Structure formats: C-alpha cells, structure tokens
C-alpha cells in the first residue's frame, strides 16, 4: 500500500488534475481466502 500512495503523490504533483481511486480486499464467504483468513484468526 505504501508504494500505491507514493505513486499517487508522484502523479498528483504534475500539472494535470487526477482522480485517485483505491481498492480494498473483498473476501467472499465462499472464497478460499475467506477459509484461510478464518483459519488464521481462530
């Protein structure tokens, strides 16, 4: 995430206006990532 913020700062330092969008991790209950996260938490 740190590198994404750095890239945003570099791009916004120019003369052209930008819109910066950030995404977060979405975990579905049927996804393997969800099962792994539950295993790690429990």
C-alpha positions in Angstrom: 0.0 0.0 0.0 2.9 2.3 0.7 4.0 2.2 -3.0 0.5 3.0 -4.2 0.4 6.1 -2.0 3.8 7.1 -3.4 2.7 6.7 -7.0 -0.4 8.8 -6.2 1.8 11.6 -4.8 4.0 11.5 -7.9 1.1 11.6 -10.3 -0.7 14.4 -8.4 2.4 16.5 -8.3 2.1 17.3 -12.0 0.1 19.9 -13.8 -2.7 17.6 -14.9 -5.6 17.0 -12.4 -6.0 13.4 -11.4 -8.6 11.3 -9.6 -7.1 8.7 -7.3 -9.1 5.5 -6.6 -8.1 3.0 -4.0 -9.4 -0.6 -3.7 -9.7 -2.8 -0.7 -9.7 -6.5 -0.4 -13.2 -8.1 -0.8 -13.5 -11.6 0.7 -16.5 -13.7 -0.3 -17.8 -16.3 2.2 -17.4 -19.0 -0.5 -13.9 -18.0 -1.4 -10.8 -19.9 -0.4 -9.3 -16.7 1.0 -12.2 -16.5 3.5 -11.5 -20.0 4.8 -7.8 -19.2 5.1 -8.5 -16.0 7.0 -10.8 -17.8 9.4 -8.1 -20.4 10.0 -5.5 -17.8 10.8 -7.8 -15.9 13.1 -9.1 -18.9 15.0 
